[in-house]
Amino acid sequence: MADAILDLQQELRLQGLWAQHAPSAERLASSLPFSVDTLSYDQWLQWTFIPRMVAIIEHGAELPSSFSIAPMGEEAFAYLGRGRFALIEILQRIDRLASKLG
């Protein structure tokens, strides 16, 4: 899983979607799935999902038994055209790993 998370970080950077500055604490505090009311999907991945997954991995905690982040990525990254395919493949891999490891 750690490799997949690193791949996601790298691909977000390659696509120019990696932000230098975090959103405000208020925007990060959303309780809605994927923080859809306050963040773009790439922001949610960078500032919420990736840090949570890194913390779980570093602490040897149990991964969630399953989640589905790829379908949201398919919608959110549609504007990237063919550039979205690498991102979607990584998100699908993370979903599969969560199902196997969780």
Secondary structure, DSSP 8 states (H G I E B T S, - for coil): -HHHHHHHHHHHHHTT---SS---HHHHT--SGGGTTTS-HHHHIIIIIHHHHHHHHHTT----S----HHHHHHHTGGGGGGHHHHHHHHHHHHHHHHHH-
